Amino acid sequence: MEESSVAQYICESFEGIVPVCAWGETSFFYNPGLVLPRGVYFATLKVKDGDNDQASDLARPGVFRLNMGIGKPTYRSLFGLPPARPAAGGVVNTGHDFSVLDTLTPHPVYGWMAWVSVLNPSAQTFETIKPLLREAHELAAVKFDKRVAAA
């Protein structure tokens, strides 16, 4: 799949989405009615390495990474316990090769927060991760409601 197809799916499939492009990535925030200054982000599309995030080797032509924050129970069912938080500039210690295409892995930096990633998902892989995107969106909606209620 192309990055643009993934972005289109996210924007068309979920309500209350605000995409924000900055720093070589598109972040998808849940922010219906633009109630919060930024909203709650639940997924990103990243197309270039950052200073502290180079494990996916996004400098390769055409390579992008889809990231999403899922619930800890789902993360555990996929990968076991979340890893420890890495030191600044480090990656999580899970034994995964974060540069492999079309394979769901823990996020190389934020796996400890139950974020997961896939580089250049095929159409078949994308179908299998749609429920994870839905879960990430639902979790963002819950966090959004809590933030709005606390304001």
Helices and strands as residue ranges (DSSP letters): H 3-13, E 17-22, E 25-30, G 32-34, E 40-46, E 65-69, H 72-79, E 105-106, G 111-113, E 115-119, H 123-150
